Structure formats: C-alpha cells, structure tokens
C-alpha cells in the first residue's frame, strides 16, 4: 500500500468520523460504509487503489486486528456471570456452534461436490463465528430485551476464540499432509500450539492483571497508562507464546479471558484505548475487504457460491439455533430473531486470510471466494435489516404481551457485559 492509498483510507475514516452521527442513526453501518468506500476506489470502479491478495500490508493488518479482537472480545466476558446468568449464549456456543459447523460442512459438500471433506470443514469453521457489530442496533437497542441482545453479544465475543483452535487444528493437518510429515510430527506440533498458547496467554493475563491491581491500589499507575499497559499485554502474550512454540492467537484470547476475570478495578473505560485502536483497525479491514478482497472474487462469483452463502446465513445458522434453544421457553419468534442475526463478518475475514497465508488446500480459491461472498451478503443483508428487524421484533413482543402470552423468558434479567462498539456509537444508539 503506497502513501496515496494510505491517504485515501485515512481521509475516508476522517470523513466517516465527522458524519458518524447521522450515519449511525440510519441504515448504514460502519462495515457497509467502508466496504462500499473500498469498492468505489477499487479496480472494478474508480481504480484509484489496486492491491493484490499477496500484499504484505493486508496480512500484517489482519494479524494485528485478529490479535486485538481476540483479546478485547474475551476480556469483555465475565466467566462467573457467564455460567450463572447467560445460559442462552452458552447453549448457542456449546450446542449451536458445533451443529453449525457440522451442518455447514455437509451442505458445503452437497452444494460444491468438488470440495474435499477437509476443505468443507475449513469453510464451515471459518463461517461459524458471528459478528454482532455488523448489526449494531440489535445488540445496543433497548427495544430488544436485554437477555436476547446480551446473548448475541456474549456469543459473538466468544465464538471466534472457540472456533480458532479448531481452524488451526484442521489447517495444520492440511499443511502437514502436503509437506509429507508423519502423523506423530504433526500431532506434536499441534499439541504444542494448542496447549502452550493458552497456558502462556493465561499466565500473562493473570500476572499482568495482578500487577495492575497492585499498581492501582498503590496509585502507581495512571488511567492513561493502564490502557496502554493492557494493549501491550495483548502483544506480550502473542509473542511469548510464539517464542515457546505455542500459538500466539490462542494466547491473546486466553490472556483476554484471564485479564477480564482477574482485574479488580475494571470498568468499560479501562478498555477504551484498545477498543479505539481496534475500531480503527476494524474499519480498515472492511475497507480492505472492499478494495482488495471483493474485486479479486467478483469475476469468479458462481451460482453455487451464492447458494451456499444464503444457506450459511439462514439454514446453517437458524436450524442449530432452534435446536440449541429447545427447552428454554423462548418464543419461536425469538429463535428466528436470534437465528437471523448471526452475521458473518470480521472473524471470518481474518480467518480466511489466515488460511490463505498458512494452508495449502487443493480448492483454496473456492473456499476463499465462498467466504468472501458470504461475508459480503452478510454485511449488506444484516446491516439493512438491523433497524427494521429490531422494530418488528419489538412490535411482536408487545403484541404477545397484550394478548397475555408468556414472554417472561425473553424479559429475564441478566448481567450486562460490554459491547464491542466504541463508546461514541453506544452513546448514539442509547440516544436514538
């Protein structure tokens, strides 16, 4: 990426920031806006920026963003209240997500029979995580019962970190097979990656948070440097795990879990620095999605990709959600609402770039293209349907209440956990 391209990106971010109020109150979401901006400047439109998939800057930004997203998403989740208070997202994660991966793999083989079983599994895992920020009105609007929006929020915060080890396991196996490695060599490598990563990450997060607690109590640490300290801990965990043979991405996630559950003096502001940096990188990723990834895929889009993308956003998501919510006394309208608002976004983009860089799949282009098409549909469909969907769901619940129907399960109180939205957008949503 040259200086002119970087200048255009930064100008786009600055202009969006200036008009973020009216934009956020309308149907346009930040991912939609920056994807559209990227497409406008890409070779299939104005042609002002031309980036290839092998561009080192794209992969570097993607890896940094993934590290931050894994840490900050995990740090938002309080394990104590998760087990006691958030039974719905636990079902979505422990029952719904494995079913989503299994169904996604089966339908991938049915729709695209040229895929190998391993490749269908990779595709299904990449598209399993959800990104609640794509329909930010759904997780931030007071019109939606807190239990339901917090379920989507918590699910989105944890499913990328849960899907990552499965993805790394599969692509490591694929890479080992292509390299002709023996099963024992591959298995030893994977075990080191999947055990040392979380161990190092948890140790860094726990010890670093203990140090913060002590420093705050003794008034050694200022608020500003506390934020910087948390950000540095993220990359310490990543690099330390990498040095000892563990996986740095898993370490970042484990460090986030340990940090969020060890800090005593924690509030939303303590993540402000990391969140603002993460928001900036998120917008850049969606811009790169529009300017570099979509133009590569555009000429190759096929009917089977479109069919699978639509299945991924509907049947593959909704059926496991309905199964996982059985016995929770939630209305079928709630199951439909939760099932639809499982957008595929940031994690899927970052995961497929990770696969592109580290895996050697026979049908790698088809897997990549299908992920990009699915995310593109999700950005548009979930972005446009967020506000109308919230209004419709709220009207349905009010109608049920007037009829005397039981909606107590939807209205059960739960402990709120922070959203992956900048404080600016949260304030706008609260005031809208």
Secondary structure by P-SEA (a helix, b strand, c coil): ccaaaaaaaaaaaaaaaaaaaaaaaccccaaaaaaaaaaaaccccccccccccccaaaaaaaaaaaaaaaaaaaaaccaaaaacccaaaaaaaccaaaaaaaaaaaaaaaacccccaaaaaaaaaaaccccccccccccccccccaaaaaaaaaaaacccccaaaaaaaaaaaaaaaaacccaaaaaaaaaaaaaaaaaaaaaaaaaaaaaaaaaaaaccccaaaaaaaaaaaaaaaaaaaaaacccaaaaaaaaaaaaaacccccccccaaaaaaaaaaaaaaaaaaaaccccccccccccaaaaaaaaaaacccccaaaaaaaccccccaaaaaaaaaaccccaaaaaaaaaaaacccccaaaaaaaaaaaaaaaaaaccccaaaaaaaaaaaaaaaaaaacccccccccccccccccccaaaaaaaaac
